[in-house]
Amino acid sequence: MLNANEYIPHKDVLFITLDSLRYDAAVQALKAGLTPNLARVIPNGIWELRHTPATFTFAAHQAFFAGFLPTPVKAARHVRLFAAKFEGSKTTSEITFVYPESTWLEALKNLGYHTFCIGGVGFFRNTGGLSSVLPSYFEHSYYSQMMGVTSPRSTEIQVSQGLEILQEIPDSERVLMFINISATHTPTQIFVNGAKQESLETQIAALAYADSHLGKLFEAFQARGGALCIICSDHGEAFGEDGFHGHRLAHQTVWDVPYAEFFLEETQ
């Protein structure tokens, strides 16, 4: 596990959630060589299996932003990367970034970070009501229909927005960028010609599409001096296993998520 205090407040932070991505889909895509950009950056080219704290986007991200990232599956008391100061906490240590604010997003803002949210699925539309709650944690939020779940160009548009933001921020100033990748959320069948329904195969195809654009974003952060990165899914998706479909339900295909935390090294 990383020591977050080695990087904060001196390095950028990049947090990417691959919405609804199943752990087995991520692993199969990696083994098949379909996600070379992710394979290049995640530790040892291997996804870590973790359990999500919630079974749907809104609840999972509320937990993530409060410091409750997906939990390692090994039975133990696991130290967290980020944690609000809380008397009696048994999941913090000297390697945890501890803060008095209610979220680590607010804590980084108070340390001088520019904070950006690039949506994603409907909970990040920022059009009022419930869709504005999660984006409100950030100084700046971006969303367009072309970034949404029905767009076959969503990741391309999201990454382009991220690159545009980075061009406007001097390398001497710090950035927290969060991107909710919508491509891996239903309807992933739009990424497979002739597909009639959602499946593990269509989600793998969606992930391969997303990966084809993420490399440019990784390179941009490397050019700025590197970044502390967290890449994970917020929850999985059931494709008919045991009669279950979708998410917001307690099934192994929903609880199991891919996870990676690492420092994206500066380019030489």
ABEGO torsion letter per residue (X at the ends): XBBAAAAOAABBBBBBBBBGBBAAAAAAAAAAGABAAAAAABBGGBBBBBBBABABAAAAAAAAAAGBBBBBABBBBBBBABBBBBBGBAABBAABBBBABABAAAAAAAAGBBBBBBOEBAAAAGAEEAAAAAAAABABBBBBAAABAABAAAAAAAAAAAAAAAAABBAABBBBBBBBBAAABOBAAAABBGBABBBAAAAAAAAAAAAAAAAAAAAAAAAAGEBBBBBBBABBBBAGBGGBBEBGBBBAAAABBBBBBBBBBBBX
